């Protein structure tokens, strides 16, 4: 009996899942740069448009190259369906628009990407959807915040930029015990399915910014939603068909190729990050290091149980506040000063004035984001060179 892709291990799925060769019998996936598709008859066109027959219709929501990426990522995450989107924020928007309506309520971690907080507070608020923000690590707060009209809980783990860990199994159990229909949505961007699989821990939906580790070289912008055949395979696809925040075939091809090397890159970046984190603990000017792979991390045991490694992002608190943080960042020669992450090249940024700049001072304080915080997204350079580029003596 022929094996299904789920019978293989992640490194094999990352290389092989999703590809169906054309009549040309190509070894590498082609890029289908076409807006529309030709039908064999008027009857087939009708069947396709009415979704009575599976097949390509229009590249806004059906494209063979995008489908390779979607099926490959779904296989890695252990999901039934995946929808590629034009960006990571488009993936979040699609999830909200497909799963929420006016009068609904969301419970979200307060430790989320700045644009996600703005989307929930602002855009979703404009549509009559209320959001309660809670501490990611306070399970009682999650339990207390859920209401009768709660339809979604959302969090990212590890959380940007303090590397807090959300207990996926516990939060999922809290939500589903209150109401089995609540969608538990987890942003898995920082770990990728190589380190962590939220669906296997009880989550319903996984979000990705494919721009980050999935691409791996900072070339393209894209996102993805992974989950079951009903919510993702039907409702998210329907939103995509109507609203059109689509992933381009070229970007999908880049992301599919990125998945092929994802296990190698993520594991190496994690090893490099561990070396950097350990070195930072020895620096007098550093007050605290935030990295889940360190035994000093307050949630080390949970991180070890939930993730296979500590991840590729290290944050640390500098004595001297923003002046010291900016001075350190500006003194680097090798590291790239940019807020992007998941790149082969190590990046450094000041979260208070970049990724979380649109947050109020009160929200930053509540989330623990101080002016002395520096975030390094570790790449694939030799970690000794990365460590050597950080000049704390200036």
C-alpha angles and dihedrals in degrees: 000000000000115000121242118227090253088066090067130078123257097261089055094044090051090059103034112026121109103013120128112178120231125226087277089067093223120183096212121051114263124228110243101208098182130119096205142021133226122239127214092229145354088259092056091048089053092048092050095048092048090048091238088124126039118234146092118316111155130346093240087081109358121050128143095225093049089047092057090056092045095050093044093052092043089054092051093048094043092240131143095225142015132193120200116216137192093257142352090263089052088057090053092046092049090051092051095044093047095044106036140057137180111299095028124124132221129198112206137176111252088221099077138121109291095241091052091055090049090049094051096041098039117021097031090042089057088058092054096260115135124209128200114201119210139175109279093223100042106092092183089057090054090049093049095046097058114102135185090264096046108127103166141027119197135190142145123225125227087029123225122274108355096047094234114170122230115209098235096189094046096046091045090051092049092051097044093045089057093045126349089211095063110112113229106208120192126189104219096178097117097049104028117200089288091075103022139016110198095185090063089053096054106277120134102206134028123201128201138187096212086193088080126051096347091063091033098186104062096249109121142029119229146124143203143209118208127188144096130342093253106048099027100024094046114016099036091043089051091052090048091050092051104035100028109211085159134177114236119238092239093053090046089054091051091049093047088053090046090056090057091067098029096107092050095046098043095048092048093047089050092053090048091049092052090054091049093047092051091049092050092055087065095054114103094210091057114088097186140359121214110205126131092215093065117091087224091065108112091232098038095129093050091047091050091050096045102036130044091219139008098262134242102277125087124185128185141182117236126206109241100045124232095346091058092043094052091044091054093046093048092049094061119106103177103035119081116238099223137114094233120105140187091059127136084239119071114245132199129199145165105238095197092064101028124028093023099030093117093056119099118251088248093055091048091051092049090052093047095245106148134182091251095058119115124186124204120190102201120223136185102286119115104284091223089063092047091051091046091054092063106090108194094168096073 
